[in-house]
Amino acid sequence: MGYSHEELFSKHLSQKDPEVFQAIHKEFNRQDKHLEMIASENYTSLAVIEAMGSVLTNKYAEGLPGKRYYGGCEYVDVVENIARERAKKLFAVGDFVPHVNVQSHSGAQANQAVFLALLNPGDKILACSLSHGGHLTHGSPVNLSGKWFKPVPYEVSKETETIDMNQVRELALKERPKLVIAGYSAYSRVPDFKAFREIADEIGVPLMVDMAHISGLVAAGVHPSPFPHAHIVTSTTHKTLRGPRSGFIMCHPDFAKKIDSAVFPGLQGGPLMHVIAGKAVMFQEALTADFKEYAQAVVENSKSMSNLFKKLDYRVVSGGTDNHLLVLDLTNKSTTGKEAETCLDAAAINANRNTIPFETQSPFVTSGLRLGTAAFTTRGMGLPEVEEIVGLIDKALLGKKDESVLSGVRKEVAELCSRFPIYDWKAFS
Ligand SMILES: Cc1ncc(COP(=O)(O)O)c(C=O)c1O
């Protein structure tokens, strides 16, 4: 017999603020009953949630462990040191042990800290174009990175839809950027980190890898590590790493001082110590054999999903996947990304529209759909469920204008989700 969501998480909140409690409770039910295929989302453990809901949120701790600007930091120092040491252990490669800063509030702020540490306003940054799989924070004109720095975007090749390393080198030599970035939010192949480093070395600038999406796969050893090639690595902690919503930065020891002082006092004030505690718990979880198995299953599910879609005549961008995500090009299905997102939403399947390389639609409409396996694999879904899921998505897309088809799929999704609850309440009985 299990406890209710209310008893477990919100005994006080449900009494004191029923309005907020109700919204949280409904969101809990939505997560439990919907199929989450947004590639950047996951379900963190109850241990991480407890750490984040702790009294550590009360504590100011500007500075670093042992060098704080506030008193009373002896216990938060313990927590932050544990987080840093676990991250080092997790991402060390051979003899190489990175320096770690766990204070970034998010992936975007981790990237901003690197820019603050290494660049001056107006400097050029070489990074993947957003519509070819890059990220907003790597030089998009609507983001600080594109307003304060000059983006030099590289693309994927038309033939293979994988990163065109010849173009990366040509642009590096011609434009002489101050920073080279390899990092992606919708790229399903393994980037050639070694080749990126050779190009960065040729023009004498640092290589930053933003591994926000793949960090859990790297931690588990099912994706090549950007180390020791990258000088600096940024990441989120809430995607494949399955931790709290946050970020962190790792670097070669020669960049340690610059990075630490860019994070604080350069960019941020007090670190979120309760979230750092959640990161410490997550790093420990990621060191386990169970997590390695999970990450292997994420990639197996993704590869299987790609093959099954191809059998149903869907075009998978780049022809497949090596990680936790894939992008479908829906052009031959006479469906836009926006239409697909809307009809899947009606069927309780959450996914997001995505531009495809050499996109012809507007970024608001798009021709693509990005699908990820990290979240549903956490629920314990495996290859048989992937087959079911691909069938359900196909059915919803084919019946996109038929309410009865969509409500039928919604029922099947609810049944599937009920077999794999997001949290195992029995663990608490
Ligand atoms: C590659 C990459 N970098 C940075 C970020 C930003 O992370 P956050 O949303 O935590 O700021 C994302 C988020 O999707 C991402 O995919």
The ligand as a Tripos MOL2 file, in Angstrom:
@<TRIPOS>MOLECULE
LIG
   16    16     1     0     0
SMALL
NO_CHARGES

@<TRIPOS>ATOM
      1 C1         22.6990   22.0820  -26.0740 C.3       1 LIG1
      2 C2         21.9600   22.8810  -25.0330 C.ar      1 LIG1
      3 N1         22.6070   23.8250  -24.3500 N.ar      1 LIG1
      4 C3         22.0030   24.5710  -23.4160 C.ar      1 LIG1
      5 C4         20.6790   24.3890  -23.1100 C.ar      1 LIG1
      6 C5         20.0110   25.3080  -22.1230 C.3       1 LIG1
      7 O1         19.7230   24.7050  -20.9380 O.3       1 LIG1
      8 P1         18.7300   25.3930  -19.8740 P.3       1 LIG1
      9 O2         17.3670   25.2600  -20.4140 O.co2     1 LIG1
     10 O3         18.9920   24.6370  -18.6040 O.co2     1 LIG1
     11 O4         19.1550   26.8210  -19.7570 O.co2     1 LIG1
     12 C6         19.9550   23.3960  -23.7760 C.ar      1 LIG1
     13 C7         18.5210   23.1820  -23.4590 C.2       1 LIG1
     14 O5         17.7550   22.6170  -24.1130 O.2       1 LIG1
     15 C8         20.6060   22.6250  -24.7800 C.ar      1 LIG1
     16 O6         19.9510   21.6850  -25.4770 O.3       1 LIG1
@<TRIPOS>BOND
     1     1     2 1
     2     2     3 ar
     3     2    15 ar
     4     3     4 ar
     5     4     5 ar
     6     5     6 1
     7     5    12 ar
     8     6     7 1
     9     7     8 1
    10     8     9 2
    11     8    10 1
    12     8    11 1
    13    12    13 1
    14    12    15 ar
    15    13    14 2
    16    15    16 1
@<TRIPOS>SUBSTRUCTURE
     1 LIG1         1 GROUP 0 **** ****
